[in-house]
Amino acid sequence: MGLFFSKPKLTPKPQPNPNAQITEKDSAILELKRQRDRLTKYKIQLNAVIKRETEVARELLLQGKKERAVLALKKKKFQETTLDKTDRQMFNIEQMINSIEYTTVQKQVFEALGQGQRALQTLLDSMKVEDVEQLMNDNEEAIRQQNEIDEMLSGRLDETDQADVEKQFLSMQNELEVEKAKSTVQVSQPVPSTSQNIPNSQETPVRDVVALL
């Protein structure tokens, strides 16, 4: 009788594959998040590199090496420009993903994400502190590397960027000249003599002279 009254075994329902539920839009959102995380990390690293590049430019200018000082400022400007463009590009991608017309711009979104990936790699390649320090060296290898950096930057900075670099250079040059002038004035000023304020013990006070009369 157990044969007739036993409950039939239920076949378990197949569980949905979570990977099958990920759409191309989800993939784009995930990739954008990854790129934003990398950009946030690079910003922190880049601020330290840019600070050092500014210091190197000042040191080179003090040594009279104007061309290398300009090169350091060019490298700094390139990094700032690339960082700003990448940041704005990711904002535009986010706007496209959230658009109700996403299906019509889907191809552009993935193309833009590819460009963002390449831009982030460019930033990473330009953030080596040892490259900044090479600007201070005079050996053959350092000079060769400086020429390579200059050649690379020449085609990546537009006229506005070049003008901004020149403006920064002139501002830095004027600032250093003012500092030098102030230090020269301080050195050339005579030290006030204190001997006039010290009474001479050998001189007879006026009141004693009057008392003797």
C-alpha positions in Angstrom: 0.0 0.0 0.0 2.9 2.3 0.6 3.6 2.1 -3.1 0.2 3.7 -3.9 0.1 6.3 -1.2 3.7 7.6 -1.3 4.2 11.1 -2.4 5.8 11.6 -5.8 9.3 13.0 -5.9 9.3 16.7 -7.0 11.9 17.6 -9.6 13.7 20.7 -8.3 13.3 23.8 -10.5 16.4 25.0 -12.2 17.8 28.1 -10.5 18.2 31.1 -12.7 21.8 31.8 -13.7 22.7 35.3 -12.3 25.2 35.8 -15.2 22.4 35.4 -17.7 20.6 38.4 -16.1 23.5 40.8 -16.7 22.7 43.0 -19.6 25.1 45.0 -21.8 23.9 48.1 -19.9 24.9 46.4 -16.6 28.3 45.6 -18.0 28.8 49.3 -19.1 27.8 50.5 -15.6 30.2 48.1 -14.0 33.1 49.1 -16.3 32.3 52.8 -15.7 32.5 52.2 -11.9 35.9 50.4 -12.3 37.2 53.3 -14.3 36.0 55.9 -11.8 37.6 53.9 -8.9 40.9 53.9 -10.9 40.6 57.6 -11.6 40.0 58.4 -7.9 43.1 56.4 -7.0 45.2 58.1 -9.8 44.1 61.6 -8.6 45.8 61.0 -5.2 49.0 59.7 -6.8 49.0 62.5 -9.5 48.7 65.3 -6.9 52.0 64.2 -5.4 53.7 64.0 -8.8 52.4 67.4 -9.9 53.6 68.9 -6.6 57.1 67.5 -7.2 57.1 68.7 -10.9 56.4 72.2 -9.7 59.2 72.0 -7.2 61.6 70.6 -9.9 60.6 73.5 -12.3 61.5 76.0 -9.6 64.8 74.3 -8.9 65.7 74.2 -12.6 64.8 77.8 -13.0 67.0 78.8 -10.1 69.8 76.9 -11.8 69.2 78.8 -15.1 67.9 75.7 -16.9 64.9 77.4 -18.4 64.2 74.8 -21.1 64.0 72.0 -18.6 61.8 74.1 -16.3 59.4 74.6 -19.2 59.5 70.8 -19.9 58.5 70.1 -16.3 55.6 72.5 -16.5 54.5 71.0 -19.9 54.5 67.5 -18.3 52.4 68.9 -15.4 50.0 70.6 -17.8 49.6 67.4 -19.8 48.7 65.4 -16.8 46.2 68.0 -15.5 44.6 68.2 -18.9 44.3 64.5 -19.4 42.9 64.1 -15.9 40.3 66.7 -16.5 39.3 65.3 -19.9 39.0 61.8 -18.5 36.8 63.0 -15.7 34.5 64.9 -18.0 34.4 62.0 -20.4 33.2 59.6 -17.6 30.5 62.0 -16.6 29.3 62.1 -20.2 29.3 58.3 -20.3 27.2 58.2 -17.2 24.7 60.6 -18.7 24.4 58.4 -21.8 24.0 55.2 -19.8 21.2 56.8 -17.7 19.5 58.1 -20.8 16.2 56.7 -21.9 17.7 56.4 -25.4 20.5 54.2 -24.2 19.9 51.5 -26.9 20.6 54.1 -29.6 23.9 55.2 -28.1 25.0 51.8 -26.8 27.8 51.5 -29.4 29.1 55.0 -28.5 29.1 54.1 -24.8 31.4 51.2 -25.2 33.7 53.1 -27.6 33.9 55.9 -25.0 34.7 53.4 -22.3 37.5 52.1 -24.4 38.8 55.6 -24.8 38.6 56.1 -21.0 40.6 52.9 -20.5 43.3 54.2 -22.8 43.3 57.6 -21.1 43.7 56.1 -17.7 46.7 54.0 -18.9 48.2 57.2 -20.3 47.9 58.8 -16.9 49.4 55.9 -15.2 52.4 55.9 -17.6 53.0 59.6 -17.0 52.9 59.4 -13.2 56.4 57.9 -12.6 58.2 60.1 -10.0 61.6 58.8 -11.3 60.8 60.5 -14.7 60.4 63.8 -12.9 63.7 63.4 -11.1 65.4 62.6 -14.4 64.8 66.3 -15.4 67.4 67.2 -12.8 70.1 65.0 -14.2 72.7 65.9 -16.8 73.8 62.4 -17.9 73.4 61.1 -21.4 70.5 58.8 -20.5 68.6 61.5 -18.7 69.0 63.9 -21.6 67.7 61.3 -24.0 64.7 60.7 -21.9 64.0 64.4 -21.6 64.1 64.7 -25.4 61.6 61.8 -25.7 59.2 63.5 -23.2 59.5 66.8 -25.0 58.7 65.1 -28.3 55.8 63.2 -26.9 54.3 66.3 -25.3 54.7 68.5 -28.4 51.8 66.8 -30.2 49.5 66.6 -27.2 49.3 70.1 -26.0 47.2 72.6 -28.0 47.8 76.3 -28.3 45.7 77.1 -25.2 47.8 74.6 -23.2 51.0 76.0 -24.5 49.9 79.5 -23.6 49.0 78.4 -20.1 52.4 76.8 -19.7 54.1 80.0 -20.8 52.0 82.0 -18.4 52.9 79.6 -15.5 56.6 79.9 -16.4 56.6 83.7 -16.5 54.7 83.8 -13.2 57.2 81.5 -11.5 60.1 83.4 -13.0 58.7 86.8 -11.7 58.1 85.2 -8.3 61.7 84.0 -8.0 63.0 87.4 -9.1 60.9 89.1 -6.4 62.2 86.7 -3.7 65.8 87.2 -4.9 65.4 91.0 -4.8 64.0 90.9 -1.2 66.9 88.7 0.0 69.4 91.1 -1.7 67.8 94.1 0.1 67.9 92.4 3.4 71.6 91.6 3.1 72.6 95.1 1.9 70.8 97.0 4.7 73.4 98.2 7.4 73.1 96.7 10.8 72.2 99.6 13.3 75.0 100.4 15.7 74.3 100.1 19.3 77.5 101.8 20.5 75.8 105.2 20.7 73.4 103.9 23.3 76.1 102.6 25.6 77.5 105.3 27.9 81.2 105.7 28.2 82.4 105.0 31.7 85.4 107.3 31.2 83.3 110.4 30.5 82.3 112.6 33.4 78.6 113.1 33.7 77.4 116.6 33.0 75.9 116.9 36.5 79.2 116.1 38.1 80.9 118.8 36.1 78.4 121.4 37.2 78.9 120.4 40.9 82.6 121.1 40.6 82.1 124.7 39.5 
